[in-house]
Amino acid sequence: MDLNISALSIGANSINTNNTVGLAMVKKSMEAMEQSGDNMKKMMEASVNPNVGQKIDYSV
């Protein structure tokens, strides 16, 4: 059985780098989704008009 310490080290470092990149991508995605949710909330709050639907105009 031949153990190559440098190859193991490089492999472990590669896994660590992949995990770091993946975590950064998930963090960015979560930030974008949070911002999108905040924008949606602002749009919904701006669209509320309590006077709409209070009176009906009609003629006979």
C-alpha positions in Angstrom: 0.0 0.0 0.0 1.5 3.3 -1.1 0.5 6.5 0.7 1.2 9.6 -1.2 0.9 12.4 1.4 1.2 15.2 -1.2 -1.7 13.7 -3.2 -3.8 13.3 -0.1 -3.1 16.9 0.8 -3.9 18.2 -2.6 -7.2 16.2 -2.6 -8.2 17.5 0.8 -7.4 21.1 -0.3 -9.5 20.7 -3.4 -12.4 19.4 -1.4 -12.1 22.3 1.0 -12.0 24.8 -1.9 -15.1 23.2 -3.5 -16.9 23.4 -0.2 -15.9 27.1 0.3 -17.1 28.0 -3.2 -20.4 26.1 -2.8 -21.0 27.9 0.5 -20.3 31.3 -1.0 -22.8 30.6 -3.8 -25.5 29.5 -1.4 -24.9 32.6 0.7 -25.2 34.9 -2.4 -28.4 33.1 -3.5 -29.9 33.5 0.0 -29.1 37.2 0.0 -30.7 37.6 -3.4 -33.8 35.8 -2.3 -34.0 37.9 0.9 -33.7 41.1 -1.2 -36.4 39.9 -3.6 -38.7 39.1 -0.7 -38.1 42.6 0.8 -38.9 44.2 -2.5 -42.1 42.1 -2.9 -43.1 43.2 0.6 -42.5 46.8 -0.2 -44.6 46.5 -3.4 -47.5 44.9 -1.6 -47.4 47.5 1.1 -47.4 50.3 -1.5 -50.4 48.7 -3.3 -52.7 48.8 -0.3 -55.3 51.5 -0.6 -57.9 51.4 2.2 -60.4 53.7 0.3 -60.8 51.3 -2.6 -64.1 49.4 -2.6 -65.8 51.6 0.0 -68.3 53.1 -2.3 -70.0 52.0 -5.5 -71.1 54.5 -8.1 -74.1 53.4 -10.3 -76.9 54.9 -12.2 -80.3 53.6 -13.2 
